[in-house]
Structures are given as C-alpha cells and as structure tokens.
Amino acid sequence: MFGRFTEKVERALALAQESAMKLGHGYVGTEHLLLGLVTEGTGIASRVLQGQGVTEEKVTNKIQELIGMGEETNIEPAGFTPRTKRVLEMSFNEARRLNQNFIGTEHLLLAIMRE
C-alpha cells in the first residue's frame, strides 16, 4: 500500500509527522493527517479544504483546543494511531473503488471524512 502513494500524499504524511512533533504529540493521529493535507498546499484535497475556508492556522488552533499541546520535540512520533492506520487503509480502498492505481490526497481526504 505505501508504495502506491503519490508524492503529494507522501509530502502530506511527512508534514503530518512534523506537525505532531511541533505540537509535542508522540503519535500521528487523523488530526495531524488533516493538517498535513492542508499544509501540503497543492494537492486536490488541499485545494478543496482551502476552498471551504479550512486553513493550517484553523486546524492547528482546533487541535490545540481539543487535544492540547506538549513541548515541541525533535523525536519522531512513535507511529500512527489505530484510527490513522484505518484511514490509510480506507484511502487505498477509496482509490480502488474509483479505479485509480495510486492513492492521491483526494482519497486520503475521503477516507478521513468517512471515518
């Protein structure tokens, strides 16, 4: 599955991990995936989210409000939460359902929305 991600999804996943580190979270949750999609800036999901008024600042503020913030760290998060893993699997299923060979940001966003 991981070999089927587009470069934009890989970039969004890296940004999600960076966001988790900046927020002082020891895991990568679906909230970080959403933040990664918004921050990525050029994929279909980012454009859709921006078109709906979703910004990096708004998502970050909501994460801080709902979950809180730890101390920023250089230590990589321990890994994906079970829900995040499920969303990644669902994104693969979304791509297959739409007869796509690669998992794009739109498939990841659809999976997040379905979850």
N, C-alpha and C positions, 0 to 999 in steps of 0.2 A: 504494500500500500504506500509506504513512504516514498518509493521511487516514482510514484505517479503524481506527485505534487508539482504544480507549476512553480516557476521561480518566484512568482508573486506570493504564492501560499508559503513557500519556504521562507521568504522575507517576512511575511506576517507572523509566522511561527517564531522566528528569531526575535522579532520585535515584541512578541508576547512574552518571551522569556526575559528579555531586557526589562520590560515593564514590571514583571514580577520582582526582579532584582531591585529596581528603583523603588518599588513600593514596600520592599522589605518582606515580601511573601516568599515562603520556602517551597512553593508549588506553582504550577502553571494551571490556572483554572479557566473556565469558559469566559469569565470576565476579562482575563488577560488576552484570550483569543480575539474577543471583540475589539479590545483596544489595539491589538496588533493589526487587525483588518482596517481599522480607521486610520491608524498611523501609516500604514503601507502607502496609501495615497494615490495609487494609480490603477489598482485592480477594479473589477466590476463592483465588488462588494463595497469598497471604499467610496466609489462614486455614488452608489445607491445610498449608503449611510450619510454621506455628506449632503446629498440631495434632500434627505429627511431632516437635516439640521443636527445630525449626530457629529460631534467633534471630539477630538482627542481630549480636550480640556473637560468637556462634559462627562465623558466616560470615566476619566481619571477621578474627577470630583465625586461621582456616584460610587465608584469603588471605594474611595476613602471614606465616604459617608456610611456605606453599608458594611464594609469589612474592616476598615481602619488601615493604618499604615505602620509598618515596622521601620526599623532602621535600614537605610539603603545598604546594600551589600554587594561585594564582588563575587560572592559564592553563588554558583549556579543553583537554581531551584532543584529540589530533589526529583522532580518529574511531573508528569501530568496527573491530574486528579482522575478518578474513575469516570467522572462525568465528561471530562475533556477527552479522554480516550474514546468514550462512546460517541462523542460529537465527531471526532476524526473518522471513526468507522462509518458513521452516518453520512459524512461528506463523500466517502467512497461510494456508498450506496446511492447517493443523490447523483453523482456523476454517471454511474452505471444506468440509473433509471432514465437519465437524459441522453443515453447513448454516447457518452463522452469517454475518451480514453484517459484523460488526465483530470486531476482534481484541481479546480480553479477556486479562486476566492469566493465566487458566487455559490459554489457547492458548500463551502465551509460556512458561509452566512446562512444558507438554507438549513443546514444541519443545526446550527445554533438556534435558529428560530423554531425549528421543530422540537428541539429539546426543551 
